[in-house]
């Protein structure tokens, strides 16, 4: 299994994927992507966004129930 962000061509990964550090990038992106600082940062931001969206929806649901 390889990093889902590299497979989706995530722009933050472009700095790491170059000819100067190809061996390191290949090892991290294809085998140990869970340890990659960029993976952790992107995944954390996505989880925060999902959590914020869920909280917003829960708040809207509470308002709808109170208004009904």
PDB file with one MODEL, atoms N, CA, C and O in Angstrom:
MODEL        1
ATOM      1  N   UNK A   1       0.847  -1.178   0.000  1.00  0.00           N
ATOM      2  CA  UNK A   1       0.000   0.000   0.000  1.00  0.00           C
ATOM      3  C   UNK A   1       0.889   1.236   0.000  1.00  0.00           C
ATOM      4  O   UNK A   1       1.923   1.269   0.667  1.00  0.00           O
ATOM      5  N   UNK A   2       0.483   2.238  -0.743  1.00  0.00           N
ATOM      6  CA  UNK A   2       1.256   3.472  -0.792  1.00  0.00           C
ATOM      7  C   UNK A   2       0.406   4.637  -0.291  1.00  0.00           C
ATOM      8  O   UNK A   2      -0.799   4.503  -0.078  1.00  0.00           O
ATOM      9  N   UNK A   3       1.046   5.753  -0.113  1.00  0.00           N
ATOM     10  CA  UNK A   3       0.395   6.936   0.437  1.00  0.00           C
ATOM     11  C   UNK A   3      -0.781   7.382  -0.431  1.00  0.00           C
ATOM     12  O   UNK A   3      -0.628   7.527  -1.644  1.00  0.00           O
ATOM     13  N   UNK A   4      -1.931   7.599   0.161  1.00  0.00           N
ATOM     14  CA  UNK A   4      -3.089   8.036  -0.625  1.00  0.00           C
ATOM     15  C   UNK A   4      -2.919   9.455  -1.179  1.00  0.00           C
ATOM     16  O   UNK A   4      -3.536   9.803  -2.185  1.00  0.00           O
ATOM     17  N   UNK A   5      -2.101  10.257  -0.539  1.00  0.00           N
ATOM     18  CA  UNK A   5      -1.922  11.636  -1.002  1.00  0.00           C
ATOM     19  C   UNK A   5      -1.008  11.705  -2.213  1.00  0.00           C
ATOM     20  O   UNK A   5      -1.195  12.548  -3.092  1.00  0.00           O
ATOM     21  N   UNK A   6      -0.038  10.835  -2.259  1.00  0.00           N
ATOM     22  CA  UNK A   6       0.828  10.821  -3.435  1.00  0.00           C
ATOM     23  C   UNK A   6       0.070  10.267  -4.634  1.00  0.00           C
ATOM     24  O   UNK A   6       0.291  10.701  -5.764  1.00  0.00           O
ATOM     25  N   UNK A   7      -0.805   9.328  -4.397  1.00  0.00           N
ATOM     26  CA  UNK A   7      -1.607   8.780  -5.485  1.00  0.00           C
ATOM     27  C   UNK A   7      -2.604   9.797  -6.021  1.00  0.00           C
ATOM     28  O   UNK A   7      -2.996   9.729  -7.186  1.00  0.00           O
ATOM     29  N   UNK A   8      -3.016  10.736  -5.179  1.00  0.00           N
ATOM     30  CA  UNK A   8      -3.950  11.773  -5.632  1.00  0.00           C
ATOM     31  C   UNK A   8      -3.212  13.030  -6.081  1.00  0.00           C
ATOM     32  O   UNK A   8      -3.837  14.052  -6.363  1.00  0.00           O
ATOM     33  N   UNK A   9      -1.882  12.955  -6.147  1.00  0.00           N
ATOM     34  CA  UNK A   9      -1.052  14.053  -6.628  1.00  0.00           C
ATOM     35  C   UNK A   9      -1.211  15.301  -5.750  1.00  0.00           C
ATOM     36  O   UNK A   9      -1.349  16.412  -6.261  1.00  0.00           O
ATOM     37  N   UNK A  10      -1.189  15.111  -4.448  1.00  0.00           N
ATOM     38  CA  UNK A  10      -1.359  16.212  -3.505  1.00  0.00           C
ATOM     39  C   UNK A  10      -0.220  17.217  -3.666  1.00  0.00           C
ATOM     40  O   UNK A  10       0.944  16.819  -3.712  1.00  0.00           O
ATOM     41  N   UNK A  11      -0.532  18.514  -3.754  1.00  0.00           N
ATOM     42  CA  UNK A  11       0.506  19.516  -4.017  1.00  0.00           C
ATOM     43  C   UNK A  11       1.584  19.613  -2.935  1.00  0.00           C
ATOM     44  O   UNK A  11       2.722  19.961  -3.248  1.00  0.00           O
ATOM     45  N   UNK A  12       1.267  19.319  -1.692  1.00  0.00           N
ATOM     46  CA  UNK A  12       2.270  19.397  -0.627  1.00  0.00           C
ATOM     47  C   UNK A  12       3.373  18.363  -0.798  1.00  0.00           C
ATOM     48  O   UNK A  12       4.479  18.547  -0.290  1.00  0.00           O
ATOM     49  N   UNK A  13       3.088  17.297  -1.496  1.00  0.00           N
ATOM     50  CA  UNK A  13       4.068  16.223  -1.673  1.00  0.00           C
ATOM     51  C   UNK A  13       5.106  16.551  -2.744  1.00  0.00           C
ATOM     52  O   UNK A  13       6.149  15.901  -2.805  1.00  0.00           O
ATOM     53  N   UNK A  14       4.840  17.531  -3.574  1.00  0.00           N
ATOM     54  CA  UNK A  14       5.730  17.793  -4.704  1.00  0.00           C
ATOM     55  C   UNK A  14       7.140  18.186  -4.270  1.00  0.00           C
ATOM     56  O   UNK A  14       8.101  17.889  -4.980  1.00  0.00           O
ATOM     57  N   UNK A  15       7.286  18.851  -3.112  1.00  0.00           N
ATOM     58  CA  UNK A  15       8.617  19.224  -2.639  1.00  0.00           C
ATOM     59  C   UNK A  15       9.459  17.992  -2.303  1.00  0.00           C
ATOM     60  O   UNK A  15      10.669  17.988  -2.529  1.00  0.00           O
ATOM     61  N   UNK A  16       8.836  16.966  -1.775  1.00  0.00           N
ATOM     62  CA  UNK A  16       9.556  15.754  -1.395  1.00  0.00           C
ATOM     63  C   UNK A  16       9.846  14.851  -2.578  1.00  0.00           C
ATOM     64  O   UNK A  16      10.807  14.083  -2.558  1.00  0.00           O
ATOM     65  N   UNK A  17       9.037  14.938  -3.583  1.00  0.00           N
ATOM     66  CA  UNK A  17       9.194  14.056  -4.746  1.00  0.00           C
ATOM     67  C   UNK A  17       9.995  14.753  -5.830  1.00  0.00           C
ATOM     68  O   UNK A  17       9.445  15.420  -6.707  1.00  0.00           O
ATOM     69  N   UNK A  18      11.286  14.586  -5.751  1.00  0.00           N
ATOM     70  CA  UNK A  18      12.156  15.119  -6.790  1.00  0.00           C
ATOM     71  C   UNK A  18      13.320  14.161  -6.982  1.00  0.00           C
ATOM     72  O   UNK A  18      13.496  13.208  -6.223  1.00  0.00           O
ATOM     73  N   UNK A  19      14.087  14.425  -7.982  1.00  0.00           N
ATOM     74  CA  UNK A  19      15.192  13.522  -8.327  1.00  0.00           C
ATOM     75  C   UNK A  19      16.298  13.511  -7.269  1.00  0.00           C
ATOM     76  O   UNK A  19      17.057  12.545  -7.187  1.00  0.00           O
ATOM     77  N   UNK A  20      16.400  14.560  -6.466  1.00  0.00           N
ATOM     78  CA  UNK A  20      17.460  14.634  -5.455  1.00  0.00           C
ATOM     79  C   UNK A  20      17.252  13.661  -4.302  1.00  0.00           C
ATOM     80  O   UNK A  20      18.226  13.192  -3.714  1.00  0.00           O
ATOM     81  N   UNK A  21      16.032  13.357  -3.976  1.00  0.00           N
ATOM     82  CA  UNK A  21      15.786  12.433  -2.863  1.00  0.00           C
ATOM     83  C   UNK A  21      14.785  11.350  -3.260  1.00  0.00           C
ATOM     84  O   UNK A  21      13.905  10.987  -2.479  1.00  0.00           O
ATOM     85  N   UNK A  22      14.924  10.861  -4.432  1.00  0.00           N
ATOM     86  CA  UNK A  22      14.006   9.862  -4.976  1.00  0.00           C
ATOM     87  C   UNK A  22      13.968   8.576  -4.153  1.00  0.00           C
ATOM     88  O   UNK A  22      12.890   8.034  -3.909  1.00  0.00           O
ATOM     89  N   UNK A  23      15.132   8.081  -3.722  1.00  0.00           N
ATOM     90  CA  UNK A  23      15.177   6.840  -2.944  1.00  0.00           C
ATOM     91  C   UNK A  23      14.417   6.986  -1.629  1.00  0.00           C
ATOM     92  O   UNK A  23      13.614   6.126  -1.268  1.00  0.00           O
ATOM     93  N   UNK A  24      14.677   8.079  -0.919  1.00  0.00           N
ATOM     94  CA  UNK A  24      13.998   8.323   0.357  1.00  0.00           C
ATOM     95  C   UNK A  24      12.499   8.507   0.150  1.00  0.00           C
ATOM     96  O   UNK A  24      11.689   7.953   0.893  1.00  0.00           O
ATOM     97  N   UNK A  25      12.140   9.283  -0.856  1.00  0.00           N
ATOM     98  CA  UNK A  25      10.721   9.515  -1.137  1.00  0.00           C
ATOM     99  C   UNK A  25      10.015   8.207  -1.487  1.00  0.00           C
ATOM    100  O   UNK A  25       8.905   7.953  -1.020  1.00  0.00           O
ATOM    101  N   UNK A  26      10.651   7.389  -2.300  1.00  0.00           N
ATOM    102  CA  UNK A  26      10.042   6.119  -2.683  1.00  0.00           C
ATOM    103  C   UNK A  26       9.815   5.234  -1.466  1.00  0.00           C
ATOM    104  O   UNK A  26       8.750   4.633  -1.319  1.00  0.00           O
ATOM    105  N   UNK A  27      10.821   5.153  -0.589  1.00  0.00           N
ATOM    106  CA  UNK A  27      10.697   4.310   0.597  1.00  0.00           C
ATOM    107  C   UNK A  27       9.584   4.814   1.514  1.00  0.00           C
ATOM    108  O   UNK A  27       8.769   4.026   1.992  1.00  0.00           O
ATOM    109  N   UNK A  28       9.548   6.097   1.754  1.00  0.00           N
ATOM    110  CA  UNK A  28       8.540   6.652   2.657  1.00  0.00           C
ATOM    111  C   UNK A  28       7.156   6.593   2.026  1.00  0.00           C
ATOM    112  O   UNK A  28       6.206   6.133   2.658  1.00  0.00           O
ATOM    113  N   UNK A  29       7.035   7.051   0.796  1.00  0.00           N
ATOM    114  CA  UNK A  29       5.721   7.151   0.152  1.00  0.00           C
ATOM    115  C   UNK A  29       5.096   5.795  -0.165  1.00  0.00           C
ATOM    116  O   UNK A  29       3.873   5.668  -0.219  1.00  0.00           O
ATOM    117  N   UNK A  30       5.926   4.800  -0.370  1.00  0.00           N
ATOM    118  CA  UNK A  30       5.363   3.511  -0.750  1.00  0.00           C
ATOM    119  C   UNK A  30       5.315   2.514   0.398  1.00  0.00           C
ATOM    120  O   UNK A  30       4.508   1.585   0.369  1.00  0.00           O
ATOM    121  N   UNK A  31       6.163   2.686   1.406  1.00  0.00           N
ATOM    122  CA  UNK A  31       6.208   1.666   2.450  1.00  0.00           C
ATOM    123  C   UNK A  31       5.895   2.183   3.857  1.00  0.00           C
ATOM    124  O   UNK A  31       5.263   1.482   4.647  1.00  0.00           O
ATOM    125  N   UNK A  32       6.327   3.383   4.166  1.00  0.00           N
ATOM    126  CA  UNK A  32       6.189   3.892   5.537  1.00  0.00           C
ATOM    127  C   UNK A  32       5.500   5.250   5.575  1.00  0.00           C
ATOM    128  O   UNK A  32       5.891   6.129   6.342  1.00  0.00           O
ATOM    129  N   UNK A  33       4.476   5.419   4.748  1.00  0.00           N
ATOM    130  CA  UNK A  33       3.863   6.734   4.627  1.00  0.00           C
ATOM    131  C   UNK A  33       3.193   7.209   5.913  1.00  0.00           C
ATOM    132  O   UNK A  33       3.029   8.413   6.112  1.00  0.00           O
ATOM    133  N   UNK A  34       2.800   6.277   6.795  1.00  0.00           N
ATOM    134  CA  UNK A  34       2.166   6.671   8.054  1.00  0.00           C
ATOM    135  C   UNK A  34       3.128   7.450   8.951  1.00  0.00           C
ATOM    136  O   UNK A  34       2.692   8.135   9.876  1.00  0.00           O
ATOM    137  N   UNK A  35       4.428   7.353   8.687  1.00  0.00           N
ATOM    138  CA  UNK A  35       5.444   8.055   9.473  1.00  0.00           C
ATOM    139  C   UNK A  35       5.846   9.389   8.849  1.00  0.00           C
ATOM    140  O   UNK A  35       6.582  10.157   9.468  1.00  0.00           O
ATOM    141  N   UNK A  36       5.389   9.669   7.671  1.00  0.00           N
ATOM    142  CA  UNK A  36       5.746  10.884   6.953  1.00  0.00           C
ATOM    143  C   UNK A  36       5.114  12.101   7.643  1.00  0.00           C
ATOM    144  O   UNK A  36       3.909  12.106   7.896  1.00  0.00           O
ATOM    145  N   UNK A  37       5.907  13.123   7.947  1.00  0.00           N
ATOM    146  CA  UNK A  37       5.369  14.329   8.582  1.00  0.00           C
ATOM    147  C   UNK A  37       4.269  15.007   7.751  1.00  0.00           C
ATOM    148  O   UNK A  37       3.311  15.543   8.307  1.00  0.00           O
ATOM    149  N   UNK A  38       4.412  14.980   6.429  1.00  0.00           N
ATOM    150  CA  UNK A  38       3.369  15.575   5.583  1.00  0.00           C
ATOM    151  C   UNK A  38       2.080  14.771   5.649  1.00  0.00           C
ATOM    152  O   UNK A  38       0.992  15.342   5.720  1.00  0.00           O
ATOM    153  N   UNK A  39       2.197  13.451   5.625  1.00  0.00           N
ATOM    154  CA  UNK A  39       1.012  12.597   5.731  1.00  0.00           C
ATOM    155  C   UNK A  39       0.278  12.888   7.037  1.00  0.00           C
ATOM    156  O   UNK A  39      -0.942  13.048   7.047  1.00  0.00           O
ATOM    157  N   UNK A  40       1.016  12.956   8.121  1.00  0.00           N
ATOM    158  CA  UNK A  40       0.419  13.206   9.440  1.00  0.00           C
ATOM    159  C   UNK A  40      -0.268  14.569   9.460  1.00  0.00           C
ATOM    160  O   UNK A  40      -1.369  14.704   9.993  1.00  0.00           O
ATOM    161  N   UNK A  41       0.374  15.565   8.888  1.00  0.00           N
ATOM    162  CA  UNK A  41      -0.177  16.922   8.872  1.00  0.00           C
ATOM    163  C   UNK A  41      -1.447  16.998   8.017  1.00  0.00           C
ATOM    164  O   UNK A  41      -2.450  17.571   8.441  1.00  0.00           O
ATOM    165  N   UNK A  42      -1.399  16.422   6.825  1.00  0.00           N
ATOM    166  CA  UNK A  42      -2.556  16.449   5.926  1.00  0.00           C
ATOM    167  C   UNK A  42      -3.712  15.658   6.524  1.00  0.00           C
ATOM    168  O   UNK A  42      -4.857  16.111   6.505  1.00  0.00           O
ATOM    169  N   UNK A  43      -3.414  14.485   7.051  1.00  0.00           N
ATOM    170  CA  UNK A  43      -4.448  13.639   7.654  1.00  0.00           C
ATOM    171  C   UNK A  43      -5.086  14.346   8.844  1.00  0.00           C
ATOM    172  O   UNK A  43      -6.306  14.313   9.005  1.00  0.00           O
ATOM    173  N   UNK A  44      -4.267  14.988   9.678  1.00  0.00           N
ATOM    174  CA  UNK A  44      -4.782  15.730  10.822  1.00  0.00           C
ATOM    175  C   UNK A  44      -5.690  16.869  10.400  1.00  0.00           C
ATOM    176  O   UNK A  44      -6.734  17.093  11.012  1.00  0.00           O
ATOM    177  N   UNK A  45      -5.301  17.587   9.364  1.00  0.00           N
ATOM    178  CA  UNK A  45      -6.127  18.692   8.860  1.00  0.00           C
ATOM    179  C   UNK A  45      -7.456  18.173   8.321  1.00  0.00           C
ATOM    180  O   UNK A  45      -8.497  18.801   8.514  1.00  0.00           O
ATOM    181  N   UNK A  46      -7.417  17.029   7.649  1.00  0.00           N
ATOM    182  CA  UNK A  46      -8.656  16.445   7.136  1.00  0.00           C
ATOM    183  C   UNK A  46      -9.574  16.012   8.281  1.00  0.00           C
ATOM    184  O   UNK A  46     -10.784  16.228   8.228  1.00  0.00           O
ATOM    185  N   UNK A  47      -8.997  15.407   9.302  1.00  0.00           N
ATOM    186  CA  UNK A  47      -9.804  14.975  10.445  1.00  0.00           C
ATOM    187  C   UNK A  47     -10.404  16.168  11.182  1.00  0.00           C
ATOM    188  O   UNK A  47     -11.548  16.108  11.631  1.00  0.00           O
ATOM    189  N   UNK A  48      -9.639  17.252  11.308  1.00  0.00           N
ATOM    190  CA  UNK A  48     -10.165  18.462  11.929  1.00  0.00           C
ATOM    191  C   UNK A  48     -11.335  19.024  11.118  1.00  0.00           C
ATOM    192  O   UNK A  48     -12.353  19.433  11.679  1.00  0.00           O
ATOM    193  N   UNK A  49     -11.177  19.038   9.804  1.00  0.00           N
ATOM    194  CA  UNK A  49     -12.232  19.556   8.938  1.00  0.00           C
ATOM    195  C   UNK A  49     -13.496  18.704   9.045  1.00  0.00           C
ATOM    196  O   UNK A  49     -14.606  19.236   9.089  1.00  0.00           O
ATOM    197  N   UNK A  50     -13.328  17.399   9.086  1.00  0.00           N
ATOM    198  CA  UNK A  50     -14.476  16.498   9.217  1.00  0.00           C
ATOM    199  C   UNK A  50     -15.146  16.717  10.573  1.00  0.00           C
ATOM    200  O   UNK A  50     -16.373  16.761  10.663  1.00  0.00           O
ATOM    201  N   UNK A  51     -14.338  16.855  11.627  1.00  0.00           N
ATOM    202  CA  UNK A  51     -14.886  17.090  12.960  1.00  0.00           C
ATOM    203  C   UNK A  51     -15.627  18.411  13.043  1.00  0.00           C
ATOM    204  O   UNK A  51     -16.696  18.484  13.649  1.00  0.00           O
ATOM    205  N   UNK A  52     -15.074  19.456  12.440  1.00  0.00           N
ATOM    206  CA  UNK A  52     -15.735  20.761  12.445  1.00  0.00           C
ATOM    207  C   UNK A  52     -17.045  20.698  11.676  1.00  0.00           C
ATOM    208  O   UNK A  52     -18.043  21.287  12.092  1.00  0.00           O
ATOM    209  N   UNK A  53     -17.044  19.989  10.564  1.00  0.00           N
ATOM    210  CA  UNK A  53     -18.268  19.839   9.775  1.00  0.00           C
ATOM    211  C   UNK A  53     -19.327  19.064  10.563  1.00  0.00           C
ATOM    212  O   UNK A  53     -20.506  19.417  10.540  1.00  0.00           O
ATOM    213  N   UNK A  54     -18.907  18.021  11.249  1.00  0.00           N
ATOM    214  CA  UNK A  54     -19.846  17.227  12.051  1.00  0.00           C
ATOM    215  C   UNK A  54     -20.423  18.060  13.184  1.00  0.00           C
ATOM    216  O   UNK A  54     -21.613  17.963  13.482  1.00  0.00           O
ATOM    217  N   UNK A  55     -19.584  18.884  13.822  1.00  0.00           N
ATOM    218  CA  UNK A  55     -20.065  19.748  14.913  1.00  0.00           C
ATOM    219  C   UNK A  55     -21.058  20.770  14.380  1.00  0.00           C
ATOM    220  O   UNK A  55     -22.067  21.051  15.026  1.00  0.00           O
ATOM    221  N   UNK A  56     -20.782  21.325  13.211  1.00  0.00           N
ATOM    222  CA  UNK A  56     -21.689  22.301  12.605  1.00  0.00           C
ATOM    223  C   UNK A  56     -23.033  21.659  12.293  1.00  0.00           C
ATOM    224  O   UNK A  56     -24.081  22.250  12.554  1.00  0.00           O
ATOM    225  N   UNK A  57     -23.007  20.453  11.738  1.00  0.00           N
ATOM    226  CA  UNK A  57     -24.252  19.745  11.431  1.00  0.00           C
ATOM    227  C   UNK A  57     -25.018  19.401  12.698  1.00  0.00           C
ATOM    228  O   UNK A  57     -26.246  19.492  12.720  1.00  0.00           O
ATOM    229  N   UNK A  58     -24.313  19.007  13.753  1.00  0.00           N
ATOM    230  CA  UNK A  58     -24.977  18.686  15.017  1.00  0.00           C
ATOM    231  C   UNK A  58     -25.626  19.939  15.591  1.00  0.00           C
ATOM    232  O   UNK A  58     -26.744  19.882  16.102  1.00  0.00           O
ATOM    233  N   UNK A  59     -24.938  21.058  15.511  1.00  0.00           N
ATOM    234  CA  UNK A  59     -25.479  22.319  16.010  1.00  0.00           C
ATOM    235  C   UNK A  59     -26.721  22.716  15.216  1.00  0.00           C
ATOM    236  O   UNK A  59     -27.707  23.162  15.802  1.00  0.00           O
ATOM    237  N   UNK A  60     -26.689  22.561  13.901  1.00  0.00           N
ATOM    238  CA  UNK A  60     -27.853  22.874  13.062  1.00  0.00           C
ATOM    239  C   UNK A  60     -29.027  21.967  13.409  1.00  0.00           C
ATOM    240  O   UNK A  60     -30.174  22.413  13.438  1.00  0.00           O
ATOM    241  N   UNK A  61     -28.739  20.691  13.674  1.00  0.00           N
ATOM    242  CA  UNK A  61     -29.802  19.755  14.033  1.00  0.00           C
ATOM    243  C   UNK A  61     -30.457  20.160  15.343  1.00  0.00           C
ATOM    244  O   UNK A  61     -31.677  20.080  15.486  1.00  0.00           O
ATOM    245  N   UNK A  62     -29.647  20.594  16.298  1.00  0.00           N
ATOM    246  CA  UNK A  62     -30.190  21.039  17.585  1.00  0.00           C
ATOM    247  C   UNK A  62     -31.054  22.273  17.406  1.00  0.00           C
ATOM    248  O   UNK A  62     -32.104  22.386  18.038  1.00  0.00           O
ATOM    249  N   UNK A  63     -30.633  23.201  16.556  1.00  0.00           N
ATOM    250  CA  UNK A  63     -31.414  24.402  16.318  1.00  0.00           C
ATOM    251  C   UNK A  63     -32.731  24.060  15.651  1.00  0.00           C
ATOM    252  O   UNK A  63     -33.766  24.639  15.983  1.00  0.00           O
ATOM    253  N   UNK A  64     -32.704  23.121  14.711  1.00  0.00           N
ATOM    254  CA  UNK A  64     -33.920  22.719  14.021  1.00  0.00           C
ATOM    255  C   UNK A  64     -34.901  22.077  15.002  1.00  0.00           C
ATOM    256  O   UNK A  64     -36.102  22.335  14.936  1.00  0.00           O
ATOM    257  N   UNK A  65     -34.400  21.255  15.896  1.00  0.00           N
ATOM    258  CA  UNK A  65     -35.258  20.597  16.877  1.00  0.00           C
ATOM    259  C   UNK A  65     -35.872  21.640  17.812  1.00  0.00           C
ATOM    260  O   UNK A  65     -37.057  21.552  18.135  1.00  0.00           O
ATOM    261  N   UNK A  66     -35.098  22.609  18.245  1.00  0.00           N
ATOM    262  CA  UNK A  66     -35.595  23.648  19.160  1.00  0.00           C
ATOM    263  C   UNK A  66     -36.645  24.525  18.486  1.00  0.00           C
ATOM    264  O   UNK A  66     -37.593  24.964  19.137  1.00  0.00           O
ATOM    265  N   UNK A  67     -36.486  24.785  17.191  1.00  0.00           N
ATOM    266  CA  UNK A  67     -37.415  25.644  16.481  1.00  0.00           C
ATOM    267  C   UNK A  67     -38.712  24.921  16.132  1.00  0.00           C
ATOM    268  O   UNK A  67     -39.736  25.563  15.896  1.00  0.00           O
ATOM    269  N   UNK A  68     -38.676  23.635  16.100  1.00  0.00           N
ATOM    270  CA  UNK A  68     -39.859  22.858  15.697  1.00  0.00           C
ATOM    271  C   UNK A  68     -40.912  22.820  16.772  1.00  0.00           C
ATOM    272  O   UNK A  68     -41.963  22.207  16.585  1.00  0.00           O
TER     273      UNK A  68
ENDMDL
END
